[in-house]
Structure formats: C-alpha cells, structure tokens
Amino acid sequence: MSADTRPLPELVSFLETLPEPHILCDRQYRILAANAAYRRTYPAGRSVVGRTCYEVSHHYSVPCDQAGEACPLARGLNSGQRERVLHLHHTPRGEEYVNIELSPIRDGSGEIGWFIEKMEPMNVARGATDHHGLVGRAPAFQRMLELIARVAPSDASVLLQGESGTGKELVANAVHEASLRAQGPFVAVDCSGLPETLFESEVFGHERGAFTGATSRKPGLVEAASGGTLFLDEVGDIPLGMQVKLLRLLETGTYRRVGSTELRRADIRLVSATHRPLREMVAEGSFRQDLYFRLNTFPITVPALRERASDIPLLVESLLGRVAGNRTLKVSPEAMRYLVAYPYPGNVRELRNVLERASLMCDGETILPEHLAEDILRPAAVPAPRAPAPEPGRDWHALEREALRQAVAAHRGSRRELARTLGISERTLYRKLRELGGA
C-alpha cells in the first residue's frame, strides 16, 4: 500500500455534496472526514475527526467485532466489497438504530486505503423506551430489524411468521414506515375475522346489486390501500376458495369487484402474517402451494418474547407508558425479577396485559410483587437476587445489567443454555458477564 494514506481532497469534497450522513475512515477505524449532513444529523460537542468510529458510535474501546458486534469495516477488509449492517448507535438523542452501508475505496496501488460509511437512521425502532413503534436491543430483535431494513425499500411481498402476541402488526407497520410507500395508507385486514361469504367483497369490493344487501357500490380494502401497504393478518385462515383470487391479485396485479367485469389494477405492497405452520398446511392440502410461494418471497421471523428476555425491562417501561395513562409508575426490583423470569406464552401481548392489571392493582407509584397476578408469582424456583438491585429508571444499561443478574441467579444450566434463553450469543454473554464483574 502507498506510504501516503491521506485521502484525496476531491474525495472529501465529494462527501460534502451527498445528502445523507457520510463519514470517511481509514483502515485503523479513524474518522478522517464527516460531511455536513452527518454534522447536522449527529451534532456533537466536539469534532469526530481523528476519533475512531467505534468510540464515537458505540462508546467502545475496541472495534465492534471485538465487542461482539458485526463490524462492517472488518467485513469490508475481508471481502473487498460493499457491506451493509444495522447498528445501535449512541447519538445526542439517545440510542438509535442506524443502517450502515460501507464502501471500500482503493488507492493508486489497488489496495483498500479508506472506507466511506453512509448512515441512515431507522426511525421505526428504538433501543430504549418509546411509547410508539418497536423497542428492543436483544440480538434476535436486531436480526429481525436487519431483515426489515433490507426488504422495506423494495416492493417484495413479506411473510411475517411468529407466535400469537409477538407484535406482527407492529412489524408490518414498521416495514411500511421504512418503505418508499410510507406516505401512503397502511390497511390491516384480520383474515380470521372475515367469513368466507364476506371475504371477497371486503377485500375486493362489490358493485350495487352484486348480492342481497348490496345496495350501493363499495370499494374494497385493496383499493383503500392503493399507493400503500395491504397487511393480511392471519393469512393462514383465508378460505381455499379465496386463496386463488388472492393469488391472481399477486400474479397479475389486477382484480375485479364482486359483480363487475371491469378489471382493475392494484397499486399495493402486500405484507402478510400468520402463527400457523403454512408449510405443513401446504402438505396437508389446506393452503395452496403456489400462493405460499408468492407470499413467502421474503420471510421474516418475529421472535417470541422468551427469545429476547433481555428486552423485558425495556418493554416494561415502554408498555407502562401506554397502559398507565397519566400515572408515572415504576417497577420494584423484586417485581422486575418475577417479570423477567416468567416465560410469557402469550408474548408481548401477555406482558402488556400483566402490566395493565398490575397498574390497576397498584395504588401508589411502584408496582410490587403483590400487584402481579398469581401466574407470574408461581415459579417458586426463582431465587432472590444475589446483590441489591438498582432502582429501575431510564438508565437502560443498568436495567439490562440487573436483568442479567437475575437471569444468572435463576439459571441452573450451562452458559450456552443461558445464552440461548436470553437470545444472545455465548460471546456476547461472556462480554456482558465481564462487565458485571464476573457474575
């Protein structure tokens, strides 16, 4: 590689013309330049130039890949190609998810000398409490967000698969909000609540006189979603007779209102969701294989709450803000211990119900174990914390550490099993344990 590692002034000047936040880094992770869009989006008390990208974005003392994260720069050095990752960055506004696209720049000898990073905030999710949208930091949650970030800008059909109560409609709305159709409508259809006799007219619309009771022309939900996203929830419950009509819509982009011969063109992006095993239903003959393949263009698994147990303190604070009205409630360390230990077969929906009940049972400002339902208190094998727990507040790092302490205290298996229970890698678990002081 050339001895002169300074980037060309023309390259730095070019960055200033780009509308998105960009930084220029060298092979040693040092930031050499940050454009005006970056400075506007991430204003800081001092310049980022001369500092390492991992220190600025993550407050790490080592590169991301040495701290258990995916490092786009390390990937780019290895592949020599453009790399994309989703990272949780520290910003003046708090922790935010950011899409990073890194492009290697070669010097005169043909070797990689620098990297340009483009940063796009992913505003549909947060790494700290938020009373709207998706909230989480667990690896399983972040893997889901990476897939959302990949597919959202396209018009590809998305199939969300996950257990009931995991928040699939919120995820579908996140796909919509991160897409080029975000200014268009988001129309949700609960397929399990539509009888076969009404399904076609509700989805495709009908003409006056098409059937008894059709006293006027009615546009369907496909038409209502024009220019935006149509979300079919519980798509596995669509009757077989209607599946062929949905398949025709996906294959041709056209449909007919009930009672009409006019072919209408649909301008929608389809997102569907189910908790049912569609592949098994295809084998049984209760779901069309060709429709399954059309819906399953880009599958995304929405993780169960037990697969992201480390997010429970974050979700507790976020959900309390939604169910407690104007009250400012917090959860005692003892109550939080029970909330973290419970397996939640009903997932986030069940956690919300648990907190709503607890808020009604609590007359003060702090939810205690006696305010929780008996089902939550029943697991008697959960021991008391080894050390006094910090009072939960808005210090999410402290809450995460406390949740980890409780999980370690309650766990009786191997570290591998504990990592799997928490939804994190063993490497990340050991790093977090070191931060706890070898808990």
C-alpha positions, 0 to 999 in steps of 0.5 A: 500500500502507498506510504501516503494514506491521506485521502484525496481532497476531491474525495472529501469534497465529494462527501460534502455534496451527498445528502445523507450522513457520510463519514470517511475512515481509514483502515485503523477505524479513524474518522478522517472526514464527516460531511455536513449532513452527518454534522447536522444529523449527529451534532456533537460537542466536539469534532469526530475527526481523528476519533475512531468510529467505534468510540464515537458510535458505540462508546467502545474501546475496541472495534465492534467485532471485538465487542461482539458486534458485526463490524462492517469495516472488518467485513469490508477488509475481508471481502473487498466489497460493499457491506451493509449492517444495522447498528445501535448507535449512541447519538445526542438523542439517545440510542438509535438504530442506524443502517450502515452501508460501507464502501471500500475505496482503493488507492493508486496501488489497488489496495483498500486505503479508506472506507466511506460509511453512509448512515441512515437512521431507522426511525421505526425502532428504538433501543430504549423506551418509546411509547410508539413503534418497536423497542428492543436491543436483544440480538434476535430483535436486531436480526429481525430489524436487519431483515426489515431494513433490507426488504422495506425499500423494495416492493417484495411481498413479506411473510411475517411468521411468529407466535400469537402476541409477538407484535406482527402488526407492529412489524408490518407497520414498521416495514411500511414506515421504512418503505418508499410507500410510507406516505401512503395508507397502511390497511390491516385486514384480520383474515380470521375475522372475515367469513368466507361469504364476506371475504371477497367483497371486503377485500375486493369490493362489490358493485350495487346489486352484486348480492342481497344487501348490496345496495350501493357500490363499495370499494374494497380494502385493496383499493383503500390501500392503493399507493400503500401497504395491504397487511393480511393478518392471519393469512393462514385462515383465508378460505381455499376458495379465496386463496386463488383470487388472492393469488391472481391479485399477486400474479397479475396485479389486477382484480375485479369487484364482486359483480363487475367485469371491469378489471382493475389494477392494484397499486399495493405492497402486500405484507402478510402474517400468520402463527400457523405452520403454512408449510405443513398446511401446504402438505396437508392440502389446506393452503395452496402451494403456489400462493405460499410461494408468492407470499413467502418471497421474503420471510421474516421471523418475529421472535417470541418474547422468551427469545429476547428476555433481555428486552423485558425491562425495556418493554416494561417501561415502554408498555407502562407508558401506554397502559398507565395513562397519566400515572408515572409508575415504576417497577420494584426490583423484586417485581422486575425479577418475577417479570423477567423470569416468567416465560410469557406464552402469550408474548408481548401481548401477555406482558402488556396485559400483566402490566395493565392489571398490575397498574390497576392493582397498584395504588401508589407509584411502584408496582410490587410483587403483590400487584402481579397476578398469581401466574407470574408469582408461581415459579417458586424456583426463582431465587432472590437476587444475589446483590441489591438491585438498582432502582429501575429508571431510564438508565437502560444499561443498568436495567439490562445489567440487573436483568442479567443478574437475575437471569444468572441467579435463576439459571441452573444450566450451562452458559450456552443454555443461558445464552440461548434463553436470553437470545444472545450469543455465548460471546456476547454473554461472556462480554456482558458477564465481564462487565458485571464483574464476573457474575 
